[in-house]
Amino acid sequence: MTNKCRGVIAPTFPLIVEALHRQGFFLFRDLPLGTTIRFRGEMVVVRFP
């Protein structure tokens, strides 16, 4: 993950999983402590601490 990446937004859950895989996270337990996953309508927002 790059230092400038503070979050990921995608329109569907499969796309957010693909984006997280590209960042090097293959399991949700690999995400940094404090990461939030929010569902806003159909959008999925993942924010890193």
C-alpha positions in Angstrom: 0.0 0.0 0.0 1.3 3.4 -0.8 1.7 6.0 1.9 -0.8 8.4 0.2 -3.6 5.8 0.0 -6.1 6.8 2.8 -9.1 5.0 1.5 -10.8 3.2 -1.4 -14.3 3.8 -2.8 -16.1 1.4 -5.2 -19.7 1.0 -6.5 -20.0 -2.7 -5.6 -18.5 -5.0 -3.0 -16.7 -7.3 -5.5 -14.9 -4.2 -6.9 -13.8 -3.1 -3.4 -12.4 -6.6 -2.8 -10.5 -6.4 -6.0 -9.2 -3.0 -5.1 -8.0 -4.3 -1.7 -6.3 -7.2 -3.3 -4.4 -4.7 -5.5 -3.3 -2.9 -2.3 -2.0 -6.2 -0.9 -4.8 -7.1 1.4 -6.2 -10.6 0.7 -8.2 -11.2 3.9 -10.1 -8.7 6.0 -8.0 -9.6 9.0 -5.0 -8.2 7.1 -6.4 -4.7 7.1 -4.8 -2.3 9.6 -6.4 -1.9 13.0 -8.9 1.0 12.8 -9.9 0.5 9.2 -13.6 1.3 8.7 -15.9 -0.2 6.0 -19.0 1.8 5.3 -21.9 1.1 3.0 -23.5 4.2 1.6 -26.4 3.2 -0.6 -24.8 1.0 -3.2 -21.3 2.5 -2.7 -18.7 0.9 -0.4 -16.2 3.1 1.3 -13.0 1.7 3.0 -11.0 4.2 5.1 -7.5 3.4 6.5 -6.3 4.9 9.7 
